[in-house]
Amino acid sequence: MVIKKLLGDSKVGDVEEIVELESIELKQDAKMYVRIITLHEYGDVERAQNELREGNIVWLRIKPLKEKDMIELKRAIDKLKKTIHAINGDIAGVDEDYVILTPEGIRISRS
């Protein structure tokens, strides 16, 4: 499995399908967001890093970059792992196409 090779054996559950729901208008800004980012190219890593540094959770879709260039995907994951280490966050593969990254203070359950 590609994710296990990139992240180690840190798979979290199985995801069959993502259903996008209509957003609900909130009256207050949240303190933290779950940001959905797609890696189309190596440069998209910077957006994910910025979101993590701002304290947001990143749901990262890696399939487009995986299909385009595995070497660039490995570079991108390595860079994100360094950022996660620097901010004391967490990272785990959800399945072959998704990775979840969390900022400091949030851990991903692997049980």
N, C-alpha and C positions, 0 to 999 in steps of 0.2 A: 504494500500500500504506500502510495506517495506521501501521504500525511505522516505516517509512522516514520518514514525515512527522514522527513524534514524536521519533525518535532520530537521524535522519540515516541514511545508507546504511551500516548496521553489522550486517547480517544474518549470522548464524552458522549455517551448515548448514540442513538441512531436517529437521523432526521430523514423522514420520508419525503416531505413536501413542505414548502413554505407557502402559506396563504396570506396574501396581502389584504389587510382590512382597511376600510376607510378611516382616516384619522379623526380623532375627537379633539375639538377645540378646548384647550385648557385655559383657565383664568389666570394661572400663575406660571411663571417660568420654572422649570425643573432645575434642581441642583446638579443632576447628572442625566445624561442621555445614553441611549443605545444607538450608536451610529452604524448604519449599514454602508459598507464601502466595498467596491469591486476593484480588484487589481487587474487593470487592463495592461499596465506596463509598470516597470520598476519605479518610475517617478510617483506613482500613486501611494507608495509607502509613506511619503512625507505627510500626506493627509491623515493617515492612520496614526502616525506618531504624534501629530499635533492634537488629535482627539484624545489620545491616551494621556498626554501631558496635561490636558485640560480636565482630566478626571472622568472621562467618558468611557463606556464599554464599546468595543468595536466588534461588530459581526462582519467578518471579512470573507468575501467571496473570491476565491482564488482560481476558479476554473478558467476564465479567459486567459490569464497569464500562463497557467499550467499547459493549456493547449497550444499556446503560442511559443513559449520558450522556458523549458524546465530549468535551465541554468539561471535565468533571470528570476524565476520563482524562488529558487534556493537562495539566491543573493537577497531577495526581498524578505524571506522568512528569517534568514540570519540577522539582517538589520533590525527587524522587529523584535527578535529574541534579545538582542543587545539593549534595545530600548526598554523592553519589559524588565530585564535584569536591573537596569539603571533606576527605574522608577519603583522597583519592588512590586511589580504587577504579576500577572499570570497569563499563560497562553496554552491553548489546547486545540487539537484538531477535532472537529465535530463529525465530519465524514471526509470523503475524498475531495470535496469542493469548498468546504467552509472551515474557517479557523475563528475562534473567539479569543479576544484579547481583553484583559481587564487592567484597570489602573490599581494603584496602591490601595490596600485595604479590602480588596475583593478577590476571593479565591474561587477557583473552578472546582466543583466537586467531581471527583473521579471514581466514586463508588457506584 
